Amino acid sequence: MPKPELSSYRPDLARELAARNETSFRYRQVYEHLTHHRGVPFSVATSLPGELREALEALGHSTLGLHSRADDPDGTTKLLLRAVCDKVSLETVIMRYRKRVTVCVSTQAGCSLGCAFCATGSLGLNRSLSAAEIVDQVQHASVLLAEEGRKASNVVYMGMGEPLLNLDAVLLSLRLLHDPKGWGMSARSLSVSTVGIPSGIRRMAREEPQVNLALSLHAADDALRSSLIPANRRYPLREVMRACEDHFALTRRKLFVEYLLLEGVNDSPKQATALADLLKGRVVAVNLIPWNPGWGEFRPSSPEATDAFMNALRSRNVEVSQRESRGASISAACGQLVAGTRPKRPARPQASRPDDARPSGGVTGKPKEIVPPAKSTKRRPPPTRDGR
Ligand code: SF4
């Protein structure tokens, strides 16, 4: 019965039903309304009694409200959403391809990890999101996509925040998204990206073995990686890679390795060789991500350096592909939009590279077969990095 599902997704609605002594049938109706009639207010759910409709709508059919959207001609749409309960801002990105649509969701409002390349890291952590707030990002994306006759085919947890530091909510949201009675997505169409929290990687393997794991690596040695990802000091490469081995032992699933290419920082042939050595003997696919110059002080690797890096990996039998940067005109790298809406605060002291390098985050997408949004929309000018 969907009683536990509704209680997991929207405990406030489940409490309301419990207070009214409603039957399991009502729980199912409400759960189906949320998951099958996405974004439709309870007030028009005529199969529910009028008084109940009003009570449920007072609690809200979504935990998030749409604040604004920005569309890029490359088929990327970025949504700025606000939590209904406390108005914290978060971002969701929709990436359209010819045969699929990927929704990139946030798991935290802000982030505590302060990666040198990430606009979200500069915000600090506001709070972690609930499972409903993670799922309702897909709800908002689905409403928008339905207007275009499309639907979300993949969800990637690569937006604001470190998913494995909000793991209870993340796991619950994954279960909700692949619940066949609810959102009905395939677990294999869901991907969680992490900078590498070993205990979280192992728990993911135990509890969601079909969900893809992506590791934001960005460097193959501890010194450079710690300068880019401070969490590496606490969880050095050896520990992270060991956790990935355990993940593979349990799931037999390929590990996706994200590697942001930064000119003069991590893109030399020697660093490609070090990366190949680190990944040797593992079942992995490396995604090389170009730096999005819209934020931070890094420079993107040249096409020549990118090709040389890719060839060095290929010559050592590492599966590798290159992503195109997406959403450049709408500040689609994670955290840029929220950063642009925040009042200015004093800049953090910044050293020069590599200690101070800043690649762009995970909401760049994959390249091929890009199609623009079906509906024409009003564009907002991209916020500048200094606008935070
Ligand atoms: S890259 Fe991810 S983990 Fe690092 S600061 Fe940004 S949101 Fe946090």
Residues whose N, C-alpha, C, O or C-beta is under 5 A from the ligand:
A	BS01	SF4	C111 L113 G114 C115 C118 T120 G121 G159 M160 G161 E162 V195
